[in-house]
Structure formats: C-alpha cells, structure tokens
Amino acid sequence: MKGACKWVQQYGPLIGRLLLSNLFIVAGFKKITGFAGTAGYMAAKMPSLDPNLIKIMLVLTIAIELGGGLMILVGWQARWVATIIFLWMIPVTYLFHAYWGLPPDQMQMQFIQFQKNLAIMGALLLIVAQGSGPYSLGRDNCK
C-alpha cells in the first residue's frame, strides 16, 4: 500500500491537472470556434448589457479558460490561475446555471451543471491549497 500512496503523490497532481485543465481548454476552443453563438447565448442571459461589452466579456472568458487551462496543465503559476478561475466561476455559475425558478424540464440539467461547477471549484481550491505538485513548470508548492 505504501508504494501506491507514493505513486499517487508523485503522479496524482499531474493527472489531476490534465483532467481538470482539459475541461477549460476544450471550452475555450469551443468558444473561439463558436464565438457568435456564444456571444448570443451570453446576451440572452444578460439582455441589459451592451453587445460590445458582451464581446469583451467573451474574450476575457476565452483568455481565462484557454490561457488558464494551459497554465494549470503545465503547472505554471497554477495557484494564481486556479484562484482567478475559482473567482471567475462564482458569477458564471450563478448567472448561467441558476436552476432555481426554472421550468421543471430545464431545472434538472441546470442543477447538474451547477453542482458540476461546485465540484470543479473544489478541485481548483485543492490546487490553490496544495500547489501544482511534481512534474510542473512552477513547482509553486508551499514549504
């Protein structure tokens, strides 16, 4: 059992960063390729905002998802970027996955998305607390 614990301590952070960052990297690329559609979706969720502001917010979202995902993947400044993504996910989760008050046919899916985001935020907090671990560019662990 001791060998298994050592293996998980050595490779777990790398595999965890790979799995977590994949979500953000793929989402960032999809927003680039579907920019107009994503901007339209965002505008529908925030109708009082100027369309140009929506586009700026979308570009920032792409930078956070794609840039932040790549930084977590390689473990460079992982604590800082995990903090930024965590804070960004608070309003995103509230605005885009507010399941309360929705019709029953939409409520379940948004509830699942809301809960998924909470789990992702938990993984981000683990990176903030523990650092990027071995096999990272940053080696930003607290000692």
C-alpha positions as CSV (number, residue, x, y, z in Angstrom):
1,M,0.0,0.0,0.0
2,K,2.9,2.3,0.7
3,G,4.0,2.1,-3.0
4,A,0.5,3.1,-4.1
5,C,0.5,6.1,-1.9
6,K,3.9,7.2,-3.2
7,W,2.7,6.7,-6.8
8,V,-0.5,8.8,-6.2
9,Q,1.6,11.6,-4.5
10,Q,4.0,11.6,-7.4
11,Y,1.7,11.3,-10.4
12,G,-1.7,12.3,-9.0
13,P,-1.3,16.1,-9.2
14,L,-0.1,15.8,-12.9
15,I,-3.1,13.6,-13.8
16,G,-5.4,15.8,-11.9
17,R,-4.2,18.9,-13.7
18,L,-4.5,17.1,-17.0
19,L,-8.1,16.1,-16.3
20,L,-9.1,19.5,-14.9
21,S,-7.4,21.6,-17.5
22,N,-8.9,19.6,-20.3
23,L,-12.3,21.0,-19.4
24,F,-11.2,24.6,-19.6
25,I,-9.0,24.2,-22.7
26,V,-11.8,22.5,-24.7
27,A,-14.4,25.1,-23.6
28,G,-12.1,27.9,-24.6
29,F,-11.5,26.5,-28.1
30,K,-15.2,25.9,-28.5
31,K,-15.9,29.5,-27.6
32,I,-13.4,30.7,-30.2
33,T,-14.9,28.5,-33.0
34,G,-18.5,29.4,-31.9
35,F,-17.9,33.0,-31.0
36,A,-21.1,34.5,-32.4
37,G,-23.3,31.7,-31.0
38,T,-21.7,32.0,-27.5
39,A,-22.0,35.8,-27.6
40,G,-25.7,35.4,-28.5
41,Y,-26.2,33.0,-25.6
42,M,-24.4,35.3,-23.2
43,A,-26.5,38.3,-24.5
44,A,-29.7,36.3,-23.9
45,K,-28.6,35.7,-20.2
46,M,-27.6,39.3,-19.7
47,P,-30.0,41.3,-22.0
48,S,-29.4,44.7,-20.3
49,L,-25.6,44.7,-21.3
50,D,-24.3,46.4,-24.4
51,P,-23.4,43.8,-27.1
52,N,-19.8,45.2,-27.3
53,L,-19.4,44.6,-23.5
54,I,-20.7,41.0,-24.1
55,K,-18.0,40.5,-26.7
56,I,-15.3,41.9,-24.3
57,M,-16.5,39.6,-21.6
58,L,-16.4,36.6,-24.0
59,V,-12.8,37.4,-25.0
60,L,-11.9,37.6,-21.3
61,T,-13.7,34.3,-20.7
62,I,-11.7,32.7,-23.6
63,A,-8.5,34.0,-22.1
64,I,-9.4,32.7,-18.6
65,E,-10.5,29.3,-19.9
66,L,-7.9,28.7,-22.6
67,G,-5.0,30.5,-21.0
68,G,-5.8,29.4,-17.5
69,G,-6.4,25.8,-18.6
70,L,-3.0,25.7,-20.3
71,M,-1.3,27.2,-17.3
72,I,-2.9,24.6,-15.0
73,L,-1.9,21.9,-17.4
74,V,1.8,22.7,-17.3
75,G,1.7,23.8,-13.7
76,W,3.0,27.3,-14.2
77,Q,1.6,29.8,-11.7
78,A,-1.1,27.2,-11.0
79,R,-2.0,28.6,-7.6
80,W,-2.7,32.1,-9.0
81,V,-4.6,31.0,-12.1
82,A,-6.6,28.5,-10.0
83,T,-7.6,31.4,-7.8
84,I,-8.6,33.5,-10.8
85,I,-10.6,30.7,-12.4
86,F,-12.3,30.0,-9.0
87,L,-13.3,33.6,-8.6
88,W,-14.5,33.8,-12.2
89,M,-16.6,30.7,-11.7
90,I,-18.7,32.3,-8.9
91,P,-20.6,34.7,-11.1
92,V,-20.5,32.3,-14.1
93,T,-22.2,29.6,-12.1
94,Y,-24.7,31.9,-10.6
95,L,-25.7,33.6,-13.9
96,F,-25.6,30.7,-16.3
97,H,-26.7,27.7,-14.1
98,A,-29.3,29.3,-11.9
99,Y,-31.6,26.3,-11.7
100,W,-34.0,27.7,-9.1
101,G,-37.1,29.2,-10.6
102,L,-36.7,27.4,-14.0
103,P,-39.4,25.2,-15.5
104,P,-39.1,21.6,-14.5
105,D,-37.8,20.5,-17.9
106,Q,-34.8,22.8,-17.6
107,M,-34.2,22.6,-13.8
108,Q,-32.6,19.2,-13.7
109,M,-29.9,19.9,-16.3
110,Q,-29.0,23.3,-14.8
111,F,-28.9,21.7,-11.3
112,I,-26.4,19.2,-12.6
113,Q,-24.3,22.0,-14.3
114,F,-24.4,24.0,-11.1
115,Q,-23.3,21.0,-9.0
116,K,-20.6,20.2,-11.6
117,N,-19.2,23.7,-11.3
118,L,-19.1,23.4,-7.5
119,A,-17.0,20.2,-7.8
120,I,-14.7,22.0,-10.3
121,M,-14.4,24.9,-7.9
122,G,-13.4,22.3,-5.2
123,A,-10.6,20.9,-7.5
124,L,-9.4,24.5,-8.1
125,L,-9.2,25.1,-4.3
126,L,-7.1,22.0,-4.0
127,I,-4.6,23.4,-6.4
128,V,-4.7,26.7,-4.5
129,A,-4.0,24.9,-1.3
130,Q,-1.6,22.2,-2.5
131,G,0.1,23.8,-5.5
132,S,0.8,22.2,-8.8
133,G,2.8,19.3,-7.5
134,P,5.7,17.4,-9.1
135,Y,6.1,17.5,-12.9
136,S,5.1,21.1,-13.2
137,L,6.9,24.2,-14.5
138,G,6.1,26.2,-11.5
139,R,6.7,24.0,-8.5
140,D,4.7,26.5,-6.5
141,N,4.1,24.3,-3.5
142,C,4.2,26.0,-0.1
143,K,7.0,24.6,2.0
